[in-house]
Amino acid sequence: MSVDINQIRNTATLARLSFSDSELEALKDDFDTILEYMDVVSRFDCRREKPAISGRSTQLRTDQCKESLQVKDALRNAPNSDGVFFRVPRVIDN
């Protein structure tokens, strides 16, 4: 299976990424290599293989109530805060 440049361009758009034409060509080669590998893996007959997970259930610890971290202690190493909350740069525009 092979992908074309338009499929890669569409995927990049959905991921909000932009690439030059030469980068898209390099990505096409990478996509083709990945798809070839997936084709090889999909041909592997794993019906006789044992599951990697045994039938044992996972042991979970019991919940314990503890005192919460105080706000001043939580903000102690914060690069920027307003004294109550962490302040971070805006990443989503309105």
Backbone torsions as a table, in degrees:
resi	resn	phi	psi	omega
1	MET	NA	144.1	-178.8
2	SER	-135.5	149.9	177.0
3	VAL	-108.2	154.7	176.4
4	ASP	-105.9	168.8	-175.9
5	ILE	-58.7	-37.2	-179.1
6	ASN	-65.0	-36.9	176.9
7	GLN	-65.6	-40.0	178.7
8	ILE	-68.3	-42.3	178.5
9	ARG	-61.0	-42.0	178.6
10	ASN	-64.7	-43.1	177.9
11	THR	-62.2	-42.1	178.5
12	ALA	-63.3	-40.1	178.4
13	THR	-62.8	-44.7	178.5
14	LEU	-61.9	-33.0	178.7
15	ALA	-87.2	3.2	-178.8
16	ARG	57.8	43.7	177.3
17	LEU	-116.9	151.1	175.8
18	SER	-128.1	138.8	-177.7
19	PHE	-134.8	150.8	173.7
20	SER	-75.9	168.8	-179.6
21	ASP	-61.3	-38.4	179.5
22	SER	-68.6	-35.7	176.7
23	GLU	-67.5	-37.4	177.4
24	LEU	-63.6	-38.8	177.1
25	GLU	-63.0	-42.7	178.1
26	ALA	-64.3	-40.1	178.1
27	LEU	-65.7	-34.4	177.5
28	LYS	-60.6	-43.9	178.0
29	ASP	-62.7	-41.7	179.0
30	ASP	-64.5	-44.9	178.5
31	PHE	-60.1	-44.9	-179.9
32	ASP	-61.0	-42.4	178.5
33	THR	-62.4	-44.4	179.2
34	ILE	-62.9	-44.5	-179.8
35	LEU	-65.8	-36.0	175.7
36	GLU	-63.5	-42.8	178.8
37	TYR	-63.4	-43.0	179.6
38	MET	-64.0	-34.0	177.1
39	ASP	-64.5	-42.4	177.2
40	VAL	-62.8	-45.6	-178.9
41	VAL	-64.0	-38.9	-177.7
42	SER	-67.7	-21.5	178.5
43	ARG	-82.7	-7.8	-178.5
44	PHE	-70.0	126.8	179.2
45	ASP	-86.9	107.5	-176.0
46	CYS	-108.0	14.3	-178.6
47	ARG	-64.7	-28.5	-178.9
48	ARG	-93.0	-2.9	-179.2
49	GLU	-80.8	142.5	177.2
50	LYS	-81.3	146.0	177.5
51	PRO	-62.2	146.3	179.2
52	ALA	-74.9	-18.5	-178.4
53	ILE	-103.6	128.9	178.6
54	SER	-80.5	175.8	-178.8
55	GLY	-79.0	0.6	-178.7
56	ARG	-71.1	147.0	176.5
57	SER	-86.6	154.6	179.8
58	THR	-75.4	135.1	177.9
59	GLN	-83.9	122.0	179.3
60	LEU	-107.7	146.7	176.8
61	ARG	-79.4	156.7	178.2
62	THR	-79.3	147.7	177.6
63	ASP	-70.1	141.9	177.3
64	GLN	-132.5	133.9	176.4
65	CYS	-77.7	131.8	177.9
66	LYS	-135.4	163.4	175.4
67	GLU	-70.4	137.7	-179.8
68	SER	-74.6	160.3	175.5
69	LEU	-69.4	134.3	179.0
70	GLN	-71.4	147.7	-176.8
71	VAL	-57.1	-46.1	-178.1
72	LYS	-62.1	-34.1	178.2
73	ASP	-72.5	-37.8	179.4
74	ALA	-66.0	-35.6	-177.2
75	LEU	-89.1	-3.6	-174.7
76	ARG	-53.6	-43.9	-177.2
77	ASN	-101.5	9.5	-179.6
78	ALA	-68.5	133.9	178.2
79	PRO	-66.5	-25.8	-179.8
80	ASN	-155.2	129.8	177.6
81	SER	-150.4	166.8	175.6
82	ASP	-107.3	14.6	-179.5
83	GLY	95.3	-18.3	179.0
84	VAL	-125.2	-37.0	-176.4
85	PHE	-126.1	155.8	169.1
86	PHE	-70.4	140.3	174.9
87	ARG	-107.5	128.9	-179.5
88	VAL	-130.0	156.4	178.6
89	PRO	-64.4	146.7	176.7
90	ARG	-67.1	133.6	179.0
91	VAL	-118.5	-11.4	178.9
92	ILE	-121.8	125.1	177.3
93	ASP	-82.6	154.0	177.8
94	ASN	-75.0	NA	NA
